[in-house]
Amino acid sequence: MKMINTSEQILDVEKIRQDFPILQREINGKPLVYFDNAATSQTPKAVIDCIVDYYENKNANIHRGVHSLSQIATDAYENARETVRKHFNAKSANEIILTAGTTHSINLVANGYSHFLKSGDEILVSAMEHHSNIVPWQMLCNKTGATLKVIPMLNNGELDLQVFDDLLSERTKMVFVNHVSNALGTINPIEEIINKSHKVGAKVLVDGAQAAPHLKADVQALDVDFYTVSAHKICGPTGVGMLYGKEELLNELPPYQGGGEMIAEVSFEKTTYAGLPHKFEAGTPNISGGIAFGAALDYMNAIGFDKIADYEMQLLVYATKALEEIEGVRIYGAKPEKKTAVLSFNIEGIHPYDIGTLLDKMGVAVRTGHHCAQPIMSFYKIPGTVRASFSFYNTISEIDVFISALKKAKSMLS
Ligand SMILES: *Cc1c(COP(=O)(O)O)cnc(C)c1O
């Protein structure tokens, strides 16, 4: 077993791993090697405890009751919103809408803009989006008559910014791009995309679901109009996330869903809506999930995003080198320095699904398939890839296990 030189040891990974109960379990009789972090991250004890504590000590509906328990639950929920605000450096908590996750956040914005767009308007979406950042915009175009145009990608897994420049015009109303591609790990130059889009008056939504586990986005510094995140990719629970929107833009958007919580006054003649952020939070939310989202950010910030990024880069560089030494391997996407800790690859002549199945038998969890990004797979003319995605709780020795399991799978399949 190879170890990183202690002078390079950025994190106390063995200690961190003790925080994650699931990392102690076995799969198919082998210690779990969890390399499917881009699909969902594992959950530390602090976050699990936070959910248990909510149901044991705080459970009540929020923003409604005069009773103390309701106030305790409301305070915990609103404190979590403040933690999220601080993490992404939004100006105001009014700009943080707690949603069911990235998909919900994007649909909320798409629905809102269906009231403003018209035939002749254009919206640009990148070729390397997750389906959840493609389909809502297609639906929006169908509803409004606006045209969807695609910012193409290059063979190296980066966006073609020259074509992007050509596509931008005064007809461009909105631009959608992910901060980091979930299928390839590419870190997109969103500052440049945002600046150029603003010059023609277009609004920009950045899907940050895959960036959030690896880097800390500052929405004010980016001057981004909308930014979305899912808690379950950053050590939080599933079914909760964030929509950040500039306050003036959120004020303009009509509500997405009607119901309780989002109203000021209701009569059968007329309903007036609550102010931000509640206007977009109809119904009883995922209260424990929202509170645990805050706890997850606290957990990751205590470790530190700079350390996380440096450590994950070591894992990525090590794994890339080991993978490249295997004959017949093709890695898709950018070089390590231009991406997060994702390796999307194929082995010549072998279907990714077969590799994934054999790796699983050896305890190694990777994702195979199109990763909800079929346009990328069509671009490379492949059915899918094997995707190994690393997190700060993974280790060099797990990569060694993965590489030897991969070699074994290859020899069984070829
Ligand atoms: C995971 C992911 C999504 C979807 O997130 P949900 O939590 O399923 O809504 C969208 N975009 C990217 C880039 C993702 O990685």
The ligand as an SDF file (V2000), in Angstrom:
LIG
                    3D

 15 15  0  0  0  0  0  0  0  0999 V2000
  -26.5240   16.4840   -9.5970 C   0  0  0  0  0  0  0  0  0  0  0  0
  -26.6150   17.5490  -10.5860 C   0  0  0  0  0  0  0  0  0  0  0  0
  -27.8420   18.1280  -10.9340 C   0  0  0  0  0  0  0  0  0  0  0  0
  -29.1570   17.6410  -10.3870 C   0  0  0  0  0  0  0  0  0  0  0  0
  -29.2470   17.7580   -9.0230 O   0  0  0  0  0  0  0  0  0  0  0  0
  -30.5390   17.2020   -8.2630 P   0  0  0  0  0  0  0  0  0  0  0  0
  -30.1450   17.1940   -6.8300 O   0  0  0  0  0  0  0  0  0  0  0  0
  -30.8000   15.8340   -8.8220 O   0  0  0  0  0  0  0  0  0  0  0  0
  -31.6520   18.1410   -8.5590 O   0  0  0  0  0  0  0  0  0  0  0  0
  -27.8300   19.1460  -11.8450 C   0  0  0  0  0  0  0  0  0  0  0  0
  -26.6990   19.6040  -12.3990 N   0  0  0  0  0  0  0  0  0  0  0  0
  -25.4980   19.0860  -12.0880 C   0  0  0  0  0  0  0  0  0  0  0  0
  -24.2670   19.6550  -12.7130 C   0  0  0  0  0  0  0  0  0  0  0  0
  -25.4150   18.0440  -11.1760 C   0  0  0  0  0  0  0  0  0  0  0  0
  -24.2280   17.5170  -10.8880 O   0  0  0  0  0  0  0  0  0  0  0  0
  1  2  1  0
  2  3  1  0
  2 14  2  0
  3  4  1  0
  3 10  2  0
  4  5  1  0
  5  6  1  0
  6  7  2  0
  6  8  1  0
  6  9  1  0
 10 11  1  0
 11 12  2  0
 12 13  1  0
 12 14  1  0
 14 15  1  0
M  END
$$$$
